[in-house]
Amino acid sequence: MRSRLDRLPVKAAKGVGGAVCFVLFCAVGCSWPDRSGTTRPADAEMTSRADIRQAGDCVEQARSARRAGRPESARSLLEKAVTLAPADGTAHHLLGLVCFELGDLYSAAVHLDLAAKLLNDRFEPCYNLGCVLEGGGQYEQAMRSYERALTRRIDHLESIENLARVRIKAGYRDEETLRLLTRCLDRERRPEWSQWLQQEAARLRGSVGAGHQTVSLSDWGSPAWLGIGAPGKESAK
């Protein structure tokens, strides 16, 4: 039986990995979670304190490498970190973001999926996994990732908007999609998103269940990406 991630391309489409990833690491509201609690007790018993400390050092060095514009070095350091401390959810999450920046969607999804399981009180890995899956055309899986993000933070605007958008892409032009769009209308302040929400809500009010239409907001990376480990945005929310 094939994995749900098997159909993701190893490399992102040409032109995707640059501008979108810059937003991924620099978006307003990005945060780096407190490292306490990122290793599960069962795994901590199998990982020595020395390995955990070394893994933490690798993560800090990877952050510096990423800030210096050396994502390949950051990836190598983070791969070492997750080898030393396999249950470090923060390391897996940052590794997923770096893999995405390098165009490796499959590895990005694998590590973000692990991070979502390990950091089970954080919504960011679920949201970012949804963005990767949506970018790879895996709309049904992306929907589930955004829904999981909303179980952890019910009012997260970008997750609600992305869920509405990917439902439209997948052909779900129904009352649930309209409900999601309506939830965002009073809160959204970005002009391009406000216009898109209003247009899509108006279309759905007139033709709920009438079939798929082209999504007018086509840039799947346009919402603020939540990059845990963003330079200058390191306090946990």
C-alpha positions as CSV (number, residue, x, y, z in Angstrom):
1,M,0.0,0.0,0.0
2,R,1.4,3.3,-1.1
3,S,2.2,6.1,1.5
4,R,-0.1,9.1,1.3
5,L,3.1,11.1,0.5
6,D,4.4,8.9,-2.3
7,R,3.0,11.0,-5.1
8,L,4.7,14.2,-4.0
9,P,7.4,15.3,-6.4
10,V,10.9,15.2,-5.0
11,K,11.6,18.6,-6.5
12,A,9.3,21.6,-6.5
13,A,8.1,23.1,-9.7
14,K,10.5,25.6,-11.3
15,G,10.1,29.0,-9.7
16,V,8.4,27.8,-6.5
17,G,11.4,27.4,-4.2
18,G,12.6,31.0,-4.2
19,A,10.1,33.7,-3.4
20,V,7.7,31.4,-1.5
21,C,10.4,30.2,0.8
22,F,11.6,33.7,1.6
23,V,8.1,34.3,3.0
24,L,8.3,31.0,4.8
25,F,11.2,32.1,6.9
26,C,10.4,35.8,7.2
27,A,6.6,36.0,7.7
28,V,5.3,38.2,10.5
29,G,4.2,36.0,13.4
30,C,6.7,33.3,12.9
31,S,7.9,31.6,16.1
32,W,10.4,29.1,17.4
33,P,8.7,27.0,20.1
34,D,10.3,26.4,23.5
35,R,12.6,23.4,23.2
36,S,11.3,22.0,26.5
37,G,8.9,19.1,25.8
38,T,10.0,18.5,22.2
39,T,11.3,15.1,23.1
40,R,8.9,12.4,24.2
41,P,9.7,10.7,27.4
42,A,9.9,7.2,25.9
43,D,12.4,8.4,23.3
44,A,14.3,10.5,25.8
45,E,15.1,7.3,27.7
46,M,16.8,5.9,24.6
47,T,18.6,9.1,23.8
48,S,21.6,10.1,25.9
49,R,21.7,13.5,27.4
50,A,25.0,14.1,25.5
51,D,23.2,13.3,22.2
52,I,20.3,15.6,23.1
53,R,22.7,18.4,23.9
54,Q,24.7,17.8,20.6
55,A,21.4,17.8,18.7
56,G,20.5,21.1,20.2
57,D,23.8,22.5,19.2
58,C,23.2,21.3,15.6
59,V,19.8,23.0,15.6
60,E,21.3,26.3,16.7
61,Q,24.1,26.1,14.1
62,A,21.5,25.3,11.5
63,R,19.6,28.4,12.4
64,S,22.7,30.4,11.9
65,A,23.5,28.7,8.6
66,R,20.0,29.4,7.3
67,R,20.3,33.1,8.3
68,A,23.6,33.3,6.5
69,G,22.0,31.9,3.3
70,R,23.4,28.4,3.5
71,P,20.3,26.1,3.4
72,E,22.3,23.1,2.3
73,S,24.5,23.4,5.4
74,A,21.4,23.9,7.5
75,R,19.9,20.7,6.1
76,S,23.0,18.7,6.9
77,L,23.1,20.0,10.5
78,L,19.5,19.3,11.0
79,E,19.7,15.8,9.5
80,K,22.5,15.1,12.1
81,A,20.2,16.6,14.8
82,V,17.3,14.2,14.0
83,T,19.7,11.3,13.9
84,L,21.1,12.1,17.3
85,A,17.6,12.9,18.8
86,P,14.9,11.3,16.6
87,A,12.1,12.6,18.8
88,D,13.1,16.3,18.6
89,G,10.0,17.7,17.0
90,T,11.6,21.2,16.6
91,A,14.5,19.8,14.6
92,H,12.1,17.8,12.3
93,H,10.0,20.9,11.8
94,L,12.9,23.1,10.8
95,L,14.3,20.4,8.6
96,G,11.0,20.2,6.8
97,L,11.0,23.9,6.1
98,V,14.6,23.8,4.9
99,C,13.8,20.8,2.6
100,F,10.9,22.8,1.2
101,E,13.2,25.8,0.5
102,L,15.5,23.4,-1.3
103,G,12.7,22.1,-3.4
104,D,12.4,18.7,-1.9
105,L,8.7,18.5,-1.3
106,Y,8.7,14.8,-0.3
107,S,11.3,15.1,2.4
108,A,9.6,18.3,3.6
109,A,6.3,16.5,4.0
110,V,7.9,13.6,5.8
111,H,9.6,15.7,8.4
112,L,6.7,18.1,8.9
113,D,4.4,15.1,9.4
114,L,6.7,13.8,12.1
115,A,6.9,17.2,13.6
116,A,3.1,17.4,13.7
117,K,3.1,14.1,15.7
118,L,5.9,15.1,18.1
119,L,4.8,18.7,18.7
120,N,1.3,17.7,19.4
121,D,0.4,20.9,21.1
122,R,1.6,23.1,18.2
123,F,-0.5,24.0,15.1
124,E,2.4,25.3,12.9
125,P,3.7,21.9,11.7
126,C,0.1,20.9,10.6
127,Y,-0.3,24.2,8.8
128,N,3.0,24.0,7.0
129,L,2.4,20.4,6.1
130,G,-0.9,21.5,4.5
131,C,0.9,24.1,2.5
132,V,3.5,21.6,1.2
133,L,0.8,19.0,0.3
134,E,-1.3,21.7,-1.4
135,G,1.7,22.8,-3.4
136,G,2.2,19.2,-4.4
137,G,-1.4,18.9,-5.6
138,Q,-2.4,16.6,-2.8
139,Y,-5.6,18.5,-2.0
140,E,-7.4,15.9,0.1
141,Q,-4.4,15.4,2.3
142,A,-3.8,19.1,2.5
143,M,-7.4,19.6,3.7
144,R,-6.9,17.1,6.5
145,S,-3.6,18.9,7.6
146,Y,-5.4,22.3,7.8
147,E,-8.2,20.7,9.7
148,R,-5.8,19.2,12.1
149,A,-4.1,22.6,12.6
150,L,-7.5,24.0,13.5
151,T,-8.1,21.4,16.1
152,R,-5.0,22.8,17.8
153,R,-5.8,26.5,17.2
154,I,-9.4,27.0,16.2
155,D,-9.1,30.7,15.3
156,H,-6.0,30.6,13.1
157,L,-7.0,32.7,10.1
158,E,-4.6,31.4,7.5
159,S,-5.5,27.8,8.2
160,I,-9.2,28.6,7.8
161,E,-8.5,30.5,4.5
162,N,-6.2,27.8,3.1
163,L,-8.8,25.1,4.0
164,A,-11.4,27.1,2.1
165,R,-9.1,27.6,-0.8
166,V,-8.0,23.9,-1.1
167,R,-11.7,22.8,-0.8
168,I,-12.5,25.0,-3.8
169,K,-9.5,23.5,-5.7
170,A,-10.7,20.0,-4.9
171,G,-14.2,20.8,-6.1
172,Y,-16.0,21.3,-2.8
173,R,-18.0,24.3,-3.6
174,D,-20.6,23.7,-0.9
175,E,-22.1,25.1,2.3
176,E,-19.1,24.1,4.5
177,T,-16.7,26.0,2.2
178,L,-19.0,29.0,2.3
179,R,-19.1,28.8,6.1
180,L,-15.3,28.9,6.1
181,L,-15.1,31.9,3.8
182,T,-17.7,33.8,5.9
183,R,-15.7,33.1,9.1
184,C,-12.7,35.0,7.6
185,L,-14.5,38.0,6.0
186,D,-14.6,40.3,9.1
187,R,-11.1,39.4,10.2
188,E,-9.0,39.6,7.0
189,R,-7.2,42.9,6.5
190,R,-5.0,42.0,3.5
191,P,-6.6,43.6,0.4
192,E,-5.9,40.7,-2.0
193,W,-7.3,38.2,0.4
194,S,-10.3,40.3,1.3
195,Q,-11.2,40.7,-2.3
196,W,-10.8,36.9,-3.0
197,L,-12.9,36.0,0.1
198,Q,-15.7,38.4,-1.0
199,Q,-15.7,37.1,-4.6
200,E,-15.7,33.4,-3.7
201,A,-18.4,33.9,-1.0
202,A,-20.6,35.7,-3.5
203,R,-20.1,32.9,-6.1
204,L,-21.0,30.2,-3.6
205,R,-24.0,32.1,-2.2
206,G,-25.4,32.0,-5.8
207,S,-24.4,28.5,-6.7
208,V,-23.7,26.3,-3.8
209,G,-23.0,22.8,-5.1
210,A,-23.0,24.0,-8.7
211,G,-19.6,22.6,-9.5
212,H,-15.9,23.6,-9.6
213,Q,-14.7,27.0,-10.7
214,T,-11.2,28.3,-11.1
215,V,-9.7,29.6,-7.9
216,S,-8.9,33.3,-8.5
217,L,-6.2,33.5,-5.8
218,S,-3.8,31.1,-7.5
219,D,-0.6,31.5,-5.6
220,W,-0.8,28.7,-3.1
221,G,2.1,30.2,-1.0
222,S,0.6,33.7,-0.7
223,P,-0.6,33.5,2.9
224,A,1.9,34.0,5.6
225,W,3.9,30.8,6.1
226,L,4.6,29.9,9.7
227,G,8.3,29.1,9.9
228,I,9.3,27.9,13.3
229,G,12.9,29.1,13.6
230,A,12.5,32.4,11.6
231,P,15.2,34.9,12.3
232,G,14.2,37.4,14.8
233,K,10.9,35.7,15.6
234,E,11.9,33.1,18.2
235,S,9.6,33.5,21.1
236,A,6.8,30.9,21.3
237,K,3.3,32.2,20.9
